[in-house]
Amino acid sequence: MVDVTPKDPTFRRAVARGRVYMEPETTALVARGAMIKGDVLAVARVAAIQAAKRTADLLPLCHSVSIGAIVVNFDIKDDYIEVEASVDTVDRTGVEMEALTACSIAALTIYDMCKSADKTMVIGETALWEKTGGRSGPYRRTTDATTSGDRSSSM
């Protein structure tokens, strides 16, 4: 593990996004709350929050951080659901891994809850979209994760 002891605690935020591609009929079922396992997005939100809080247990060299806030949002499109997870802390290290873990577990939960209705689903494009705080300074992805070329910039 990297020694973060000498660092001062500062405010840090990370935002991750990912997508679960599926048939339009499946997104319609999710939007109507008609999936057989129940409210897909409510369960995915709780799973994401739990996952963010347990990130250090999952990733061997990840520091345990004090999480101040976790916000998980979903955007239902015709053939995919976008997941966005935002994690805030005041600590000595960032929360990028917590945001990415939350986003990934939310996507996996959506997949699990919808798999009986749609075998064609694909999880993809999970990426860090923003981070603030820390020695490396702010970061913001400027283009979609699937495009080529320069994908980031300083804020």
Summary of the structure (lengths in Angstrom):
residues: 155
radius of gyration: 16.4
end to end distance: 28.2
largest distance: 52.9
contacts: 483
relative contact order: 0.26
helix: 30%
strand: 32%
